[in-house]
């Protein structure tokens, strides 16, 4: 498994970078949010639509007249959340993996919880699988120079006018709360559903931290 580990302890990352506040810019009727915002507080984004700002990392990217494997792509995301019960501190590791199959994309979510500082699993691991969407791609947070690049999965069932490219973009949609069978999306499995026609490649530089501007101008 070619996963990139993302360490998010509670909501501490909200205090850094672009996640410090969901900026009050709007695009049409939808508020603008960043990848950090979704990871820090999924519960605040479970109703309504919004515009997600970030950098898509598709499996393949255009190079010259053809397509090539994107070295920044990963088929899984890993995030860690911290919580406590009866004075005991735990870390829950959420691994969400996407594999293309004939009927769409096969998703598997694995939740492993350990006591803080212990390598042993404290509770039985929980695994859930389902099939959803015709196109899946991670969306990276903008680079703000703090060494963290969180990412979330996006799913899209529309028709792409042009291949996705790893550059600052915006996506209109909503955070999924239900699986195809009507059951709730497992806690820690963040899936952002992009509306048909909701992909806009490129975005205004006013949304970008200086590090992200330099990375794409260089």
WOPENOR-V763322 format. One record per backbone hydrogen bond with DSSP energy under -0.5 kcal/mol. NH is the residue of the N-H (numbers start at 0). CO is the residue of the C=O. Records with the same first field share a line. If there is no record, write none. Layout:
NH->CO ; CO
This chain:
2->0
3->75
4->2
5->77
6->4
7->5 ; 79
8->6
9->7
11->8
13->10
14->11
15->12
18->15
19->16
20->17
22->20
26->29
29->26
30->48
31->24
32->50
34->52
36->33
37->33
38->34
39->35
40->36
43->40
44->41
45->42
49->172
50->30
51->49 ; 170
52->32 ; 50
53->168
54->139
55->53 ; 166
56->137
60->67
62->65
65->62
67->60
69->58
70->68
72->69
75->1
76->95
77->3
78->93
79->5
80->91
82->89
84->87
87->84
89->82
90->113
91->80
92->90 ; 111
93->78 ; 91
94->92 ; 109
95->76 ; 93
96->94 ; 107
97->74
98->105
100->103
103->100
104->132
105->98
106->104 ; 129
107->96
108->127
109->94
110->125
111->92 ; 109
113->90
114->119
115->88
117->114
121->112
122->112
125->110
127->108
129->106
131->104
134->155
136->153
137->56
138->151
139->54
140->149
143->141
151->138
152->189
153->136
154->191
155->134
156->193
159->157
166->164
168->53
169->199
170->51
171->197
172->49 ; 170
173->192
174->44
175->190
178->182
181->178
184->176
188->185
189->187
190->188
191->152
192->173 ; 190
193->154 ; 191
194->171
197->194
199->169 ; 197
201->167
206->203
207->204
211->142
212->208
213->209
214->210
215->211
216->212
217->213
